[in-house]
Amino acid sequence: NSALRAKLAPLVPRPTEFFKLDIGGGVVMDGWMIKPRDFDPARKYPVFIFIYGEPHGQTVLDDWGGGQGHTHFHRVVADLGYIVISMDNRGTPAPKGAAWRRVIYPSLGPLSTEEQAAGLREFLRTRPFADPERVGIWGWSGGGSMTLNAMFKYPDLYKTGMAVAPVPDQRLYDTVYQERYMGLPDANSEGYRLGSSISYAEGLRGNLLLVHGTGDDNVHYQGTERLINRLIE
């Protein structure tokens, strides 16, 4: 272990910092932050957000993977001059009780996006070294969906986004997951519409990168193709 720690030390010059954000209404979000190794509190740094925000998993965990296994990538990004953060909204499987978990049913997406935006505003308000004019966001799968919702609904906050394998239309995702949190499509058609980022595509103002493998047999590519068509329209 000592040899491994010595080998790892140059790669992790600063420990990941954990924090809490009170966004009002009795909701306190957990978060983590990785700073550049040459961090200067007098400077203004762009903020890069890693998001998931759905019931399948947390990102704010005290482990090497940070809930999604991208710690090494985020440290490289931080050392390029970014403040990298991640936050868990309600609906994520944090050990905070049934009400925290169930509040999103049957509306997966809207509340999560709202709370992520509220958490970002509170983070920017309380960290003067974070530049509110340079905020990027990225996520994979459910995090890709959240990235799209953030970019489309809050273009004043998020300037650049990278959505990997997102679910732009919730009617096209696995029933075992989607119907667990949304109910049946015929019984909750408005909920499915409001939870789908494709419904808000006209809100895009910033820079958006879409990444999706055409052979994806879980998050089917047709959803991203539909979104591309909608954006072109």
Backbone hydrogen bonds, N-H to C=O, Kabsch-Sander energy under -0.5 kcal/mol:
donor,donor_aa,acceptor,acceptor_aa,energy
5,R,1,N,-2.7
6,A,2,S,-2.0
7,K,3,A,-1.8
8,L,4,L,-2.0
9,A,5,R,-1.9
11,L,8,L,-1.6
12,V,8,L,-1.1
12,V,9,A,-0.7
17,E,33,M,-2.8
19,F,31,G,-2.7
21,L,29,M,-2.7
23,I,21,L,-0.8
23,I,27,V,-2.2
27,V,24,G,-1.5
28,V,26,G,-0.6
29,M,21,L,-2.9
29,M,27,V,-0.5
30,D,88,D,-0.6
31,G,19,F,-2.3
32,W,86,S,-2.1
33,M,17,E,-2.4
34,I,84,V,-2.8
39,F,36,P,-1.6
43,R,40,D,-2.2
45,Y,43,R,-0.5
45,Y,129,F,-3.5
47,V,134,R,-2.6
48,F,83,I,-3.0
49,I,47,V,-0.5
49,I,136,G,-2.7
50,F,85,I,-2.7
51,I,49,I,-0.6
51,I,138,W,-2.6
57,G,54,E,-1.3
61,L,59,T,-1.4
63,D,61,L,-1.8
66,G,63,D,-0.7
68,Q,65,G,-1.4
69,G,65,G,-1.9
70,H,65,G,-1.2
74,H,70,H,-2.5
75,R,71,T,-2.0
76,V,72,H,-1.6
77,V,73,F,-2.1
78,A,74,H,-2.4
79,D,75,R,-2.1
80,L,76,V,-0.7
80,L,77,V,-1.0
81,G,78,A,-2.0
82,Y,77,V,-0.7
82,Y,78,A,-1.0
83,I,46,P,-2.7
84,V,34,I,-2.3
84,V,82,Y,-0.7
85,I,48,F,-2.1
86,S,32,W,-1.7
88,D,30,D,-2.2
89,N,87,M,-0.6
91,G,100,W,-1.4
92,T,89,N,-1.3
94,A,92,T,-2.2
96,K,94,A,-2.6
101,R,97,G,-1.4
102,R,98,A,-2.8
103,V,99,A,-1.3
104,I,101,R,-0.6
105,Y,102,R,-1.8
107,S,104,I,-3.9
109,G,107,S,-0.7
111,L,107,S,-0.6
113,T,109,G,-2.4
114,E,110,P,-2.2
115,E,111,L,-2.7
116,Q,112,S,-2.2
117,A,113,T,-2.1
118,A,114,E,-2.1
119,G,115,E,-2.6
120,L,116,Q,-2.3
121,R,117,A,-2.4
122,E,118,A,-2.1
123,F,119,G,-2.4
124,L,120,L,-2.8
125,R,121,R,-2.1
126,T,122,E,-1.8
127,R,123,F,-1.1
130,A,127,R,-2.1
131,D,45,Y,-3.1
134,R,131,D,-1.5
136,G,47,V,-3.2
137,I,160,T,-1.9
138,W,49,I,-2.4
139,G,162,M,-1.7
141,S,164,V,-2.7
143,G,140,W,-2.4
145,S,141,S,-2.1
146,M,142,G,-2.2
147,T,143,G,-2.0
148,L,144,G,-2.0
149,N,145,S,-2.3
150,A,146,M,-2.5
151,M,147,T,-2.6
152,F,148,L,-2.6
153,K,149,N,-2.5
154,Y,150,A,-2.2
157,L,154,Y,-1.6
158,Y,154,Y,-2.2
159,K,135,V,-2.3
159,K,157,L,-0.6
160,T,135,V,-1.4
161,G,207,N,-2.8
162,M,137,I,-2.0
163,A,209,L,-2.3
164,V,139,G,-2.6
164,V,162,M,-0.6
165,A,163,A,-0.5
165,A,211,V,-3.4
172,L,169,D,-2.0
173,Y,170,Q,-1.2
177,Y,174,D,-0.8
178,Q,174,D,-2.9
179,E,175,T,-1.5
180,R,175,T,-0.6
181,Y,177,Y,-1.1
182,M,178,Q,-1.6
183,G,179,E,-1.6
188,N,184,L,-1.2
192,Y,188,N,-2.1
193,R,189,S,-1.9
194,L,190,E,-2.7
195,G,191,G,-1.7
196,S,192,Y,-0.7
196,S,193,R,-0.9
197,S,195,G,-0.5
198,I,168,P,-2.2
199,S,196,S,-1.7
200,Y,197,S,-2.3
201,A,198,I,-1.0
203,G,200,Y,-2.5
204,L,201,A,-1.7
207,N,159,K,-2.6
208,L,206,G,-0.5
209,L,161,G,-2.5
210,L,208,L,-0.5
211,V,163,A,-2.5
216,D,213,G,-1.6
220,H,218,N,-1.0
223,G,220,H,-1.3
224,T,220,H,-0.5
225,E,221,Y,-2.2
226,R,222,Q,-2.3
227,L,223,G,-1.9
228,I,224,T,-2.7
229,N,225,E,-2.1
230,R,226,R,-2.2
231,L,227,L,-2.8
232,I,228,I,-2.4
233,E,229,N,-2.2
